[in-house]
């Protein structure tokens, strides 16, 4: 028998929950691998989860057929305890030998810091892997995340769905095992409709091909590729391009075992409805793929994916078209009725909708956002009156029938309604378009991979909305805890930071947060020191989100910490400093200068009292300290103006040239001189140097 063999474990079930399926499959694979590893059973790398709606499978190559030899070493009593004066075993040694199952004379000796002692060493053959697989299977199933386990039959078994078959093969042999009262064999199952009978699996290597022959694509990547290929081909045949959104594709892949694309269509008049509503219906509700025309606009065609190759595709097509038509009719009705009411009409109803008990109604929140947006408008190049008007309407579509049915269309629906609302006809055309687009853009970024708002007005609303949300959430005691964040404050903080940084908005964030806190209702608004403390907490909360943001962009933690130590008021400025630190870190002087800055700060931290920066040149008695003082002033004469114009790269590059004088100072000068006047003057010089070196970032943070 060879030393390794492939292993197959397949658990067959009823249709598993779509959203949980990939996670269950990954957990099953990881559980089996972890259980094998704990037992010292080696296996080849490179396995990936295999699954369909009706099965979870683990396929591992190169699994060792037995554990390696198991070596053990058990320490016994020291010689002074183990042997009596005549060299005979004491009861302690006899008990140790009896427990080990050997004569005491066969025990070995070893030595440690306390002296010589007895030891029992043994080597036992490793267990056969097939004898371990029942425990491996039990542990893997127990470790799977089953949020709502089901029970079935007259037993106590519980799993995500009822189980029906179990395949366990090591090489070409069936391994005796059981799960949920089902004994293992080599019989899998084919497609429920196209091959509804057992499938003989000779060896694990036959598994994928054998199921493919039985009309089951058990490899999710192969199934996903088949869906994409079929959907694209069906769309192209009709002269369009399929919209294949990754989330929708992932869901469809978990719904089918043998995908077959079916081209369908709907009535052209439904295209008068906002296409986002139609797309949402097709993707979220029906798991269909919309088809776009050559200009990227939604066409009246879509693609459904069946879990069978139908005998009569026409009937399947009719079924798909029939199920989508009522949803589209509802969307059209909602849109028409909303248009009759108008966006400004919807806005009037917000006063009766509670946003949060301490923070008032949704209308109150919109008014706070409007006040904040108006105050920031000039700084970002937006007309204050337009900013106020847009912010006051930014929540209006929450009252619409469309958003009530399709919550993900908040903002998008507002854009459509603003364009056609007669009450806004008095605005100039470009202002009306800017306002309408901003109602949609205010919610960007909607997700992790989404872009920020593209227009100045949209960015302004995005900032004002999130600042008020953060201030209100914290003031009302809704801070995120653990995995609980009911008001999505973490997402709001990241969206705020991204909008400011990526939009290049020069805003004083602490001052903006303070203004938002001051505008809160009296029931939630802190006063005095409490308000200042809250503003500081909010700034720190935003910075904490930035830590992950920059880490995702490959910025080292030390670079982030160096800039964060200065707590820049402007996040756009923060970003410029991050970029400058990246350039500085590449300079040959960077490491030594960072270490020197760290040393200087440690010296100043330990010094008593507050050091002045005024250096008395008459007290600079050592050549090295005179040279450093002169070099610092010369460097600052060039670096200072660079800082004033925001050229942090140039400022750091000039300060980096101080390295020779800094090194020479620490080599030749005793900072803590016995003469208090000399000591204080040298501390003042270091204080002055530290302030110059720390003008862009705390460089000492870069030192390991």
C-alpha positions as CSV (number, residue, x, y, z in Angstrom):
1,X,0.0,0.0,0.0
2,X,1.3,3.5,-0.9
3,X,2.1,6.0,1.9
4,X,-0.5,8.5,0.6
5,X,-4.0,8.3,-0.9
6,X,-6.7,10.8,-2.0
7,X,-9.5,11.4,0.5
8,X,-13.1,12.2,-0.4
9,X,-15.9,13.1,2.0
10,X,-19.3,14.1,0.6
11,X,-22.3,14.9,2.7
12,X,-25.6,15.0,0.7
13,X,-28.5,17.1,2.0
14,X,-31.7,18.9,1.0
15,X,-31.1,22.3,-0.7
16,X,-28.8,24.3,1.6
17,X,-29.4,28.0,2.4
18,X,-28.0,30.1,-0.5
19,X,-26.3,32.7,1.6
20,X,-24.7,30.2,4.0
21,X,-23.5,27.7,1.4
22,X,-20.0,29.0,0.5
23,X,-19.3,29.6,4.2
24,X,-20.4,26.1,5.2
25,X,-18.3,24.5,2.4
26,X,-15.2,26.5,3.5
27,X,-15.8,25.6,7.1
28,X,-16.2,21.9,6.3
29,X,-12.9,21.8,4.3
30,X,-11.1,23.8,7.0
31,X,-12.6,21.6,9.7
32,X,-11.3,18.4,8.0
33,X,-7.9,19.8,7.4
34,X,-7.6,21.1,10.9
35,X,-8.7,17.8,12.4
36,X,-6.1,15.9,10.3
37,X,-3.4,18.4,11.2
38,X,-4.1,18.0,14.9
39,X,-3.5,14.2,14.5
40,X,-0.3,14.7,12.6
41,X,-1.8,13.4,9.3
42,X,-0.2,15.1,6.4
43,X,-2.0,16.1,3.2
44,X,-1.2,18.0,0.0
45,X,-1.9,21.8,-0.2
46,X,-4.2,23.4,-2.8
47,X,-7.6,22.0,-2.0
48,X,-10.6,24.3,-2.3
49,X,-14.2,23.8,-1.2
50,X,-16.5,21.8,-3.5
51,X,-20.3,22.2,-3.1
52,X,-23.6,22.4,-4.8
53,X,-27.0,23.3,-3.3
54,X,-27.4,19.6,-2.3
55,X,-24.0,18.6,-1.1
56,X,-20.8,19.6,0.7
57,X,-17.6,17.9,-0.3
58,X,-13.9,17.7,0.8
59,X,-11.4,16.4,-1.8
60,X,-7.8,16.2,-0.5
61,X,-4.8,14.8,-2.4
62,X,-1.8,13.2,-0.9
63,X,-3.3,12.3,2.5
64,X,-1.0,10.1,4.6
65,X,-2.5,6.7,5.2
66,X,-1.2,6.6,8.7
67,X,0.1,8.9,11.4
68,X,3.8,9.2,11.9
69,X,5.3,7.3,14.8
70,X,4.2,8.9,18.1
71,X,7.1,9.7,20.4
72,X,6.5,10.5,24.1
73,X,8.7,11.6,26.9
74,X,7.4,11.6,30.5
75,X,9.7,13.1,33.2
76,X,9.9,11.3,36.5
77,X,11.4,12.0,40.0
78,X,14.9,13.4,40.6
79,X,17.5,10.9,41.7
80,X,17.6,12.2,45.3
81,X,13.9,11.3,45.5
82,X,13.9,8.2,43.3
83,X,16.7,6.3,45.0
84,X,17.4,5.6,48.6
85,X,20.8,5.5,50.2
86,X,21.5,2.0,48.9
87,X,20.6,2.9,45.3
88,X,17.3,1.1,45.5
89,X,14.0,2.5,44.1
90,X,11.8,4.5,46.4
91,X,8.0,4.3,46.3
92,X,8.0,7.4,44.1
93,X,10.2,5.7,41.4
94,X,8.3,2.4,41.7
95,X,5.0,4.3,41.2
96,X,6.3,6.2,38.2
97,X,7.6,3.0,36.6
98,X,4.3,1.2,37.2
99,X,2.3,4.0,35.7
100,X,4.6,3.9,32.6
101,X,4.1,0.1,32.5
102,X,7.9,-0.8,32.6
103,X,10.5,-2.0,35.1
104,X,12.3,0.8,36.8
105,X,15.6,-0.5,35.5
106,X,14.5,0.2,31.9
107,X,13.9,3.9,32.6
108,X,16.4,6.4,31.2
109,X,18.0,9.4,32.9
110,X,18.2,13.1,31.8
111,X,19.5,16.2,33.4
112,X,18.1,19.7,33.8
113,X,19.0,22.8,35.9
114,X,17.8,21.1,39.1
115,X,19.8,17.9,38.6
116,X,19.5,14.4,37.2
117,X,16.1,12.7,37.0
118,X,14.4,9.6,35.5
119,X,12.5,9.8,32.3
120,X,10.4,7.4,30.3
121,X,10.7,7.6,26.6
122,X,8.6,5.5,24.2
123,X,7.8,5.3,20.5
124,X,4.5,3.8,19.3
125,X,3.3,3.3,15.7
126,X,1.0,5.9,14.3
127,X,-2.7,5.0,13.9
128,X,-4.1,4.3,10.5
129,X,-5.8,7.4,9.0
130,X,-9.0,5.4,8.2
131,X,-9.4,4.7,11.9
132,X,-9.2,8.4,12.6
133,X,-11.7,9.6,10.0
134,X,-14.8,9.2,12.1
135,X,-13.4,11.5,14.7
136,X,-12.2,13.9,12.0
137,X,-15.7,13.9,10.4
138,X,-17.4,14.5,13.8
139,X,-15.1,17.4,14.7
140,X,-15.5,19.0,11.2
141,X,-19.3,18.9,11.4
142,X,-19.3,20.2,14.9
143,X,-17.2,23.2,14.0
144,X,-19.4,24.3,11.1
145,X,-21.3,27.6,11.7
146,X,-25.0,26.6,11.7
147,X,-27.0,29.6,12.8
148,X,-30.5,27.9,12.7
149,X,-30.0,24.1,12.8
150,X,-32.9,21.9,11.7
151,X,-34.1,18.6,13.2
152,X,-35.7,15.9,11.1
153,X,-37.0,12.4,11.7
154,X,-37.3,10.7,15.1
155,X,-33.8,11.5,16.3
156,X,-31.9,14.3,17.9
157,X,-29.6,15.1,14.9
158,X,-29.5,18.7,13.8
159,X,-27.9,20.4,10.8
160,X,-28.6,23.2,8.3
161,X,-30.8,20.9,6.3
162,X,-31.7,17.2,6.5
163,X,-28.9,14.9,5.4
164,X,-29.4,11.9,3.1
165,X,-26.2,10.3,2.0
166,X,-22.5,10.1,3.0
167,X,-19.5,9.2,0.9
168,X,-16.1,8.6,2.6
169,X,-13.3,7.2,0.4
170,X,-9.6,6.9,1.2
171,X,-8.0,5.8,-2.0
172,X,-10.3,3.2,-3.5
173,X,-11.6,1.9,-0.2
174,X,-14.8,2.9,1.6
175,X,-14.0,4.1,5.1
176,X,-16.6,3.0,7.7
177,X,-18.1,6.2,9.2
178,X,-21.4,7.7,9.9
179,X,-23.0,11.2,10.2
180,X,-26.6,12.0,11.3
181,X,-27.3,8.3,11.5
182,X,-26.2,7.7,7.9
183,X,-23.6,5.1,7.2
184,X,-20.9,5.9,4.6
185,X,-20.6,4.2,1.2
186,X,-19.4,5.1,-2.3
187,X,-22.7,6.1,-3.8
188,X,-23.2,9.8,-4.5
189,X,-26.3,11.3,-6.2
190,X,-26.7,12.9,-9.6
191,X,-28.9,15.8,-10.7
192,X,-32.3,15.7,-9.1
193,X,-34.1,15.9,-12.5
194,X,-31.7,14.9,-15.2
195,X,-29.9,12.0,-13.4
196,X,-32.0,11.1,-10.4
197,X,-30.1,8.0,-9.4
198,X,-27.0,6.9,-7.4
199,X,-23.6,7.7,-8.8
200,X,-20.8,5.1,-8.2
201,X,-17.6,6.8,-7.1
202,X,-14.7,4.4,-7.6
203,X,-11.9,6.6,-6.3
204,X,-11.8,10.3,-5.1
205,X,-10.1,11.1,-8.4
206,X,-13.3,10.1,-10.2
207,X,-15.5,12.3,-8.2
208,X,-15.7,15.6,-10.2
209,X,-15.8,13.9,-13.6
210,X,-18.4,11.3,-12.3
211,X,-20.7,13.9,-11.1
212,X,-20.3,16.0,-14.2
213,X,-21.4,12.9,-16.2
214,X,-24.5,12.8,-13.9
215,X,-25.2,16.5,-14.7
216,X,-23.8,18.0,-11.6
217,X,-21.0,20.6,-11.6
218,X,-19.6,20.2,-8.1
219,X,-16.7,22.6,-8.6
220,X,-18.2,26.1,-7.9
221,X,-15.6,27.8,-10.1
222,X,-16.6,25.6,-13.1
223,X,-20.3,26.2,-12.3
224,X,-19.7,30.0,-12.1
225,X,-17.8,29.9,-15.4
226,X,-20.6,28.0,-17.1
227,X,-23.2,30.5,-15.8
228,X,-21.2,33.5,-17.1
229,X,-20.6,31.8,-20.5
230,X,-24.2,30.9,-20.9
231,X,-25.6,34.3,-19.8
232,X,-23.1,36.2,-22.0
233,X,-23.9,34.1,-25.0
234,X,-27.7,34.5,-24.6
235,X,-27.3,38.3,-24.2
236,X,-25.0,38.6,-27.2
237,X,-27.4,36.5,-29.3
238,X,-30.1,39.2,-28.7
239,X,-27.7,42.1,-29.5
240,X,-27.1,43.2,-25.9
241,X,-24.6,42.9,-23.1
242,X,-25.4,41.1,-19.8
243,X,-25.0,42.9,-16.5
244,X,-23.3,40.3,-14.3
245,X,-23.1,41.7,-10.8
246,X,-20.8,39.6,-8.6
247,X,-23.2,39.3,-5.7
248,X,-26.0,38.1,-8.0
249,X,-23.7,35.7,-9.8
250,X,-22.6,34.2,-6.4
251,X,-26.2,33.7,-5.4
252,X,-27.2,32.0,-8.7
253,X,-24.1,29.8,-8.5
254,X,-25.5,28.5,-5.2
255,X,-28.9,27.8,-6.6
256,X,-28.0,25.5,-9.5
257,X,-26.1,22.3,-10.1
258,X,-26.3,22.3,-13.9
259,X,-27.0,25.9,-15.2
260,X,-28.8,26.7,-18.4
261,X,-29.3,30.3,-19.6
262,X,-32.8,31.3,-20.8
263,X,-33.3,34.5,-22.8
264,X,-36.4,36.4,-21.7
265,X,-38.1,39.8,-22.3
266,X,-40.6,42.2,-20.8
267,X,-42.9,45.0,-22.1
268,X,-41.1,48.1,-23.4
269,X,-43.3,50.5,-21.4
270,X,-41.8,49.3,-18.2
271,X,-38.6,51.1,-19.2
272,X,-40.2,54.4,-18.2
273,X,-39.6,53.3,-14.6
274,X,-36.2,54.2,-13.1
275,X,-33.9,51.4,-14.4
276,X,-32.4,51.0,-10.9
277,X,-35.8,49.7,-9.6
278,X,-36.1,47.3,-12.4
279,X,-32.5,46.0,-12.0
280,X,-33.1,45.7,-8.2
281,X,-36.2,43.6,-8.9
282,X,-34.4,41.3,-11.4
283,X,-31.3,40.8,-9.4
284,X,-32.3,40.9,-5.7
285,X,-35.8,39.4,-6.0
286,X,-35.6,37.0,-8.9
287,X,-31.8,36.4,-9.4
288,X,-32.1,37.3,-13.1
289,X,-29.4,39.0,-15.2
290,X,-30.5,42.3,-16.9
291,X,-29.4,43.0,-20.5
292,X,-28.0,46.4,-21.4
293,X,-28.0,48.0,-24.9
294,X,-24.9,49.3,-26.7
295,X,-25.1,52.6,-24.7
296,X,-25.2,50.8,-21.4
297,X,-28.9,51.5,-20.9
298,X,-31.3,48.8,-19.6
299,X,-33.1,47.0,-22.4
300,X,-36.3,45.1,-22.2
301,X,-34.5,41.8,-22.2
302,X,-33.1,39.7,-19.3
303,X,-31.5,36.3,-18.8
304,X,-32.8,33.7,-16.3
305,X,-30.7,30.7,-15.3
306,X,-32.5,27.3,-14.9
307,X,-31.2,24.4,-12.9
308,X,-32.1,22.0,-15.8
309,X,-31.9,21.8,-19.5
310,X,-35.6,22.1,-20.3
311,X,-37.4,20.0,-22.8
312,X,-39.5,23.0,-23.8
313,X,-37.5,26.2,-23.1
314,X,-40.5,28.3,-24.2
315,X,-42.5,27.3,-21.1
316,X,-39.6,28.1,-18.8
317,X,-39.2,31.5,-20.5
318,X,-42.9,32.2,-20.1
319,X,-42.7,31.3,-16.4
320,X,-39.8,33.7,-15.8
321,X,-41.6,36.5,-17.7
322,X,-44.8,35.8,-15.8
323,X,-43.1,36.0,-12.4
324,X,-41.4,39.3,-13.1
325,X,-44.3,41.2,-14.6
326,X,-46.2,41.9,-11.4
327,X,-43.1,43.2,-9.7
328,X,-42.5,45.6,-12.6
329,X,-46.1,46.6,-12.6
330,X,-45.8,47.5,-8.9
331,X,-42.7,49.5,-9.5
332,X,-44.4,51.4,-12.3
333,X,-47.4,52.1,-10.0
334,X,-45.1,53.4,-7.2
335,X,-43.2,55.6,-9.6
336,X,-46.3,57.2,-11.1
337,X,-47.9,57.8,-7.7
338,X,-44.7,59.3,-6.3
339,X,-44.5,61.6,-9.3
340,X,-48.0,62.9,-8.5
341,X,-47.0,63.8,-5.0
342,X,-43.6,65.3,-5.9
343,X,-40.4,65.5,-3.9
344,X,-41.3,68.6,-1.9
345,X,-44.7,67.1,-1.0
346,X,-42.9,64.0,0.4
347,X,-40.6,66.2,2.4
348,X,-43.5,67.7,4.4
349,X,-44.2,64.3,5.9
350,X,-40.8,63.9,7.4
351,X,-41.8,65.9,10.5
352,X,-43.9,63.0,11.7
353,X,-41.2,60.3,11.3
354,X,-39.0,59.8,14.3
355,X,-35.3,59.5,13.5
356,X,-34.2,58.7,17.1
357,X,-35.9,59.5,20.4
358,X,-33.2,61.9,21.6
359,X,-32.4,63.3,18.1
360,X,-35.9,64.2,17.0
361,X,-37.6,63.6,13.7
362,X,-36.1,62.9,10.2
363,X,-37.1,66.5,9.4
364,X,-35.1,67.7,12.4
365,X,-32.1,65.8,11.1
366,X,-32.5,67.2,7.6
367,X,-32.5,70.7,9.1
368,X,-29.3,70.1,11.0
369,X,-27.6,68.7,7.9
370,X,-28.8,71.7,5.9
371,X,-27.4,74.1,8.5
372,X,-24.1,72.3,8.5
373,X,-23.9,72.1,4.7
374,X,-24.7,75.8,4.4
375,X,-21.9,76.7,6.8
376,X,-19.3,74.6,4.9
377,X,-20.5,75.4,1.4
378,X,-18.2,78.3,0.6
379,X,-15.1,76.3,1.7
380,X,-15.9,73.6,-0.9
381,X,-17.0,75.9,-3.7
382,X,-20.7,75.5,-3.5
383,X,-23.4,78.1,-3.3
384,X,-24.7,78.1,0.3
385,X,-28.4,78.5,-0.7
386,X,-28.2,75.5,-3.1
387,X,-26.4,73.5,-0.4
388,X,-29.2,74.3,2.0
389,X,-32.0,73.4,-0.5
390,X,-30.4,70.1,-1.4
391,X,-29.8,69.1,2.2
392,X,-33.4,69.9,3.2
393,X,-34.6,67.5,0.4
394,X,-32.0,64.8,1.0
395,X,-34.4,62.7,3.0
396,X,-37.6,63.4,1.2
397,X,-37.6,60.2,-0.9
398,X,-37.8,58.2,2.4
399,X,-41.5,59.0,2.2
400,X,-41.9,57.6,-1.3
401,X,-43.6,54.4,-2.2
402,X,-40.6,53.4,-4.3
403,X,-38.1,53.6,-1.5
404,X,-40.5,51.9,0.9
405,X,-40.5,48.9,-1.5
406,X,-36.9,49.2,-2.6
407,X,-34.9,50.7,0.3
408,X,-31.6,50.4,-1.7
409,X,-33.0,53.1,-4.0
410,X,-32.8,55.9,-1.4
411,X,-31.2,58.9,-3.1
412,X,-31.5,57.3,-6.5
413,X,-35.3,57.8,-6.4
414,X,-34.8,61.3,-5.0
415,X,-32.7,62.1,-8.1
416,X,-35.5,61.1,-10.5
417,X,-38.2,62.9,-8.5
418,X,-36.1,66.1,-8.2
419,X,-35.5,66.3,-12.0
420,X,-39.3,66.3,-12.6
421,X,-40.7,68.0,-9.5
422,X,-42.6,71.2,-10.7
423,X,-41.9,72.8,-7.3
424,X,-38.2,73.0,-8.3
425,X,-38.8,74.5,-11.7
426,X,-37.7,77.9,-10.4
427,X,-34.1,76.7,-10.1
428,X,-31.7,77.3,-13.0
429,X,-31.3,74.2,-15.1
430,X,-27.7,73.5,-14.0
431,X,-28.6,74.0,-10.3
432,X,-31.5,71.7,-10.6
433,X,-29.4,69.0,-12.2
434,X,-26.7,69.5,-9.6
435,X,-29.3,69.2,-6.8
436,X,-30.9,66.1,-8.2
437,X,-27.5,64.4,-8.7
438,X,-26.4,65.4,-5.2
439,X,-29.5,63.7,-3.6
440,X,-28.1,60.4,-5.1
441,X,-24.4,61.1,-4.6
442,X,-24.9,62.0,-0.9
443,X,-25.1,58.3,-0.1
444,X,-21.8,57.5,-1.8
445,X,-19.7,55.6,-1.0
446,X,-22.5,53.1,-0.5
447,X,-20.1,50.2,0.1
448,X,-16.5,49.4,0.5
449,X,-15.7,49.3,-3.2
450,X,-17.9,52.2,-4.2
451,X,-16.5,55.6,-5.3
452,X,-17.1,58.8,-3.5
453,X,-19.6,61.4,-4.7
454,X,-18.2,62.9,-8.0
455,X,-19.7,66.5,-7.6
456,X,-18.8,69.2,-5.1
457,X,-22.4,69.4,-3.9
458,X,-22.7,65.7,-3.6
459,X,-19.5,65.6,-1.5
460,X,-20.7,68.4,0.7
461,X,-24.0,66.6,1.4
462,X,-22.1,63.3,2.0
463,X,-19.9,65.1,4.6
464,X,-22.6,67.0,6.3
465,X,-24.9,63.9,6.5
466,X,-22.2,61.7,8.0
467,X,-20.9,64.3,10.5
468,X,-24.4,64.8,11.9
469,X,-24.9,61.0,12.0
470,X,-21.7,60.6,14.0
471,X,-22.3,63.5,16.4
472,X,-25.9,62.4,17.0
473,X,-25.1,58.7,17.4
474,X,-22.4,59.3,19.9
475,X,-24.3,61.9,21.8
476,X,-27.4,59.6,22.1
477,X,-25.3,56.8,23.5
478,X,-25.3,54.7,20.3
479,X,-21.5,54.1,20.1
480,X,-20.6,50.8,18.3
481,X,-19.7,48.0,20.7
482,X,-18.1,44.8,19.4
483,X,-20.0,43.7,16.3
484,X,-23.1,45.9,17.1
485,X,-23.4,49.1,15.2
486,X,-27.1,49.8,14.7
487,X,-26.6,53.2,13.2
488,X,-23.7,52.1,11.0
489,X,-21.4,54.7,12.6
490,X,-18.2,52.9,11.5
491,X,-19.3,53.0,7.9
492,X,-20.3,56.6,8.3
493,X,-16.9,57.5,9.7
494,X,-15.0,55.7,6.9
495,X,-17.3,57.3,4.3
496,X,-16.7,60.7,5.8
497,X,-12.9,60.3,5.8
498,X,-12.8,58.9,2.3
499,X,-15.0,61.8,0.9
500,X,-12.7,64.4,2.5
501,X,-9.5,62.7,1.5
502,X,-10.3,61.5,-2.0
503,X,-12.3,64.7,-2.7
504,X,-9.4,66.9,-1.5
505,X,-11.7,68.9,0.8
506,X,-9.9,71.3,3.0
507,X,-12.1,71.2,6.1
508,X,-11.3,71.6,9.8
509,X,-12.7,68.3,11.0
510,X,-12.5,69.0,14.8
511,X,-14.3,72.4,14.3
512,X,-16.9,70.7,12.0
513,X,-17.6,68.0,14.6
514,X,-17.9,70.6,17.3
515,X,-20.4,72.6,15.2
516,X,-22.5,69.4,14.6
517,X,-22.5,68.7,18.3
518,X,-23.6,72.2,19.1
519,X,-26.5,71.9,16.7
520,X,-27.9,68.7,18.3
521,X,-31.3,68.9,20.2
522,X,-31.0,69.8,23.8
523,X,-32.0,66.3,25.0
524,X,-28.8,64.9,23.4
525,X,-26.4,67.9,23.3
526,X,-23.5,67.8,25.8
527,X,-22.3,71.1,27.3
528,X,-18.9,72.6,28.1
529,X,-16.1,70.1,28.7
530,X,-18.4,67.2,27.8
531,X,-18.9,68.6,24.4
532,X,-15.2,69.1,23.9
533,X,-14.5,65.6,25.0
534,X,-17.1,64.2,22.6
535,X,-15.6,66.1,19.7
536,X,-12.2,64.6,20.6
537,X,-13.7,61.1,20.8
538,X,-15.3,61.6,17.4
539,X,-12.1,62.7,15.8
540,X,-10.3,59.7,17.3
541,X,-13.1,57.4,16.0
542,X,-12.6,58.7,12.5
543,X,-8.8,58.3,12.8
544,X,-9.3,54.7,13.9
545,X,-11.2,54.0,10.7
546,X,-8.4,55.7,8.7
547,X,-5.9,53.2,10.2
548,X,-7.6,50.4,8.3
549,X,-8.2,52.5,5.2
550,X,-4.4,53.2,4.9
551,X,-3.5,49.7,5.8
552,X,-5.6,48.5,2.9
553,X,-3.6,50.9,0.7
554,X,-0.3,49.4,1.8
555,X,0.7,52.2,4.1
556,X,2.9,50.9,7.0
557,X,1.4,51.3,10.5
558,X,4.5,53.4,11.5
559,X,3.8,55.9,8.8
560,X,0.2,56.3,9.9
561,X,1.1,56.6,13.6
562,X,3.7,59.2,12.8
563,X,1.2,61.5,11.2
564,X,-1.7,60.6,13.6
565,X,0.5,61.8,16.5
566,X,0.2,65.4,15.2
567,X,-3.7,65.1,14.9
568,X,-4.0,67.3,11.8
569,X,-7.3,69.1,11.6
570,X,-7.6,68.6,7.9
571,X,-7.8,65.0,6.7
572,X,-6.8,66.1,3.2
573,X,-3.6,67.5,4.8
574,X,-3.3,64.2,6.7
575,X,-3.2,62.4,3.4
576,X,-0.5,64.7,2.0
577,X,1.6,64.1,5.1
578,X,1.2,60.3,4.6
579,X,2.5,60.7,1.1
580,X,5.4,62.8,2.2
581,X,6.4,60.3,4.9
582,X,6.5,57.6,2.2
583,X,9.0,59.7,0.2
584,X,11.0,60.5,3.3
585,X,11.3,56.8,4.3
586,X,13.1,56.1,1.1
587,X,15.9,58.5,1.8
588,X,19.2,57.1,3.1
589,X,19.1,59.5,6.1
590,X,15.6,58.5,7.1
591,X,16.3,55.6,9.5
592,X,19.1,57.4,11.5
593,X,17.1,60.6,11.7
594,X,14.0,58.8,12.9
595,X,16.0,57.1,15.6
596,X,17.6,60.4,16.6
597,X,14.1,62.0,16.8
598,X,12.9,59.2,19.0
599,X,16.0,59.7,21.2
600,X,15.5,63.4,21.4
601,X,11.8,63.0,22.5
602,X,12.8,60.5,25.1
603,X,15.4,62.9,26.5
604,X,12.9,65.8,26.6
605,X,10.2,63.6,28.1
606,X,12.5,62.7,31.0
607,X,13.7,66.3,31.6
608,X,12.1,68.3,34.4
609,X,9.9,71.3,33.7
610,X,8.9,72.9,30.5
611,X,11.8,73.6,28.1
612,X,12.0,76.9,26.2
613,X,13.0,76.9,22.6
614,X,15.2,80.1,22.9
615,X,18.8,79.0,22.5
616,X,21.5,81.3,24.0
617,X,24.3,81.1,21.4
618,X,26.8,82.3,24.0
619,X,26.3,79.0,25.9
620,X,27.0,76.8,22.9
621,X,30.5,75.9,24.0
622,X,31.0,72.7,22.0
623,X,31.8,72.9,18.3
624,X,29.2,70.2,17.6
625,X,26.4,72.0,19.3
626,X,27.2,75.3,17.6
627,X,27.2,73.4,14.2
628,X,23.9,71.8,15.0
629,X,22.3,75.1,16.0
630,X,23.5,76.8,12.8
631,X,22.4,73.8,10.7
632,X,18.9,73.8,12.2
633,X,18.3,77.5,11.5
634,X,19.6,77.1,7.9
635,X,17.4,74.1,7.3
636,X,14.4,75.8,8.7
637,X,14.9,78.9,6.5
638,X,14.2,76.6,3.6
639,X,11.9,74.0,5.1
640,X,9.6,76.5,6.8
641,X,8.4,78.2,3.5
642,X,8.0,74.7,2.0
643,X,5.7,73.8,4.9
644,X,3.8,77.0,4.5
645,X,2.9,76.1,0.9
646,X,2.1,72.5,1.8
647,X,5.2,71.0,0.1
648,X,5.9,68.4,2.8
649,X,8.1,66.3,0.6
650,X,10.5,69.2,0.1
651,X,10.4,70.1,3.7
652,X,11.3,66.6,4.9
653,X,14.0,66.3,2.2
654,X,15.7,69.5,3.5
655,X,15.4,68.4,7.2
656,X,16.9,65.0,6.3
657,X,20.1,66.8,5.5
658,X,20.5,67.6,9.2
659,X,21.7,64.0,9.9
660,X,25.5,64.7,10.0
661,X,25.1,67.5,12.5
662,X,22.6,65.5,14.6
663,X,24.9,62.5,14.7
664,X,27.9,64.6,15.5
665,X,26.0,66.3,18.4
666,X,25.2,63.1,20.1
667,X,28.7,61.8,19.6
668,X,30.4,64.8,21.1
669,X,28.0,66.6,23.4
670,X,26.8,65.6,26.9
671,X,23.2,66.9,27.1
672,X,22.8,66.4,30.8
673,X,25.8,68.6,31.8
674,X,26.5,69.4,35.4
675,X,26.2,73.1,34.8
676,X,22.4,73.8,34.8
677,X,22.8,76.7,32.3
678,X,24.5,74.5,29.8
679,X,22.1,71.6,30.3
680,X,19.0,73.8,29.9
681,X,20.5,75.5,26.8
682,X,21.1,72.1,25.2
683,X,17.6,70.9,26.1
684,X,16.3,74.1,24.4
685,X,18.3,73.3,21.3
686,X,16.9,69.8,21.3
687,X,13.4,71.1,21.8
688,X,13.9,73.4,18.9
689,X,15.2,70.6,16.8
690,X,12.3,68.3,17.8
691,X,9.8,70.9,16.8
692,X,11.4,71.3,13.4
693,X,11.7,67.5,12.8
694,X,8.1,67.0,13.9
695,X,6.6,69.7,11.7
696,X,5.3,67.1,9.2
697,X,5.1,64.0,11.4
698,X,6.5,62.5,14.5
699,X,9.5,60.9,12.8
700,X,10.5,58.9,15.9
701,X,7.4,56.7,15.2
702,X,9.3,55.4,12.1
703,X,12.0,53.9,14.3
704,X,11.6,50.3,15.1
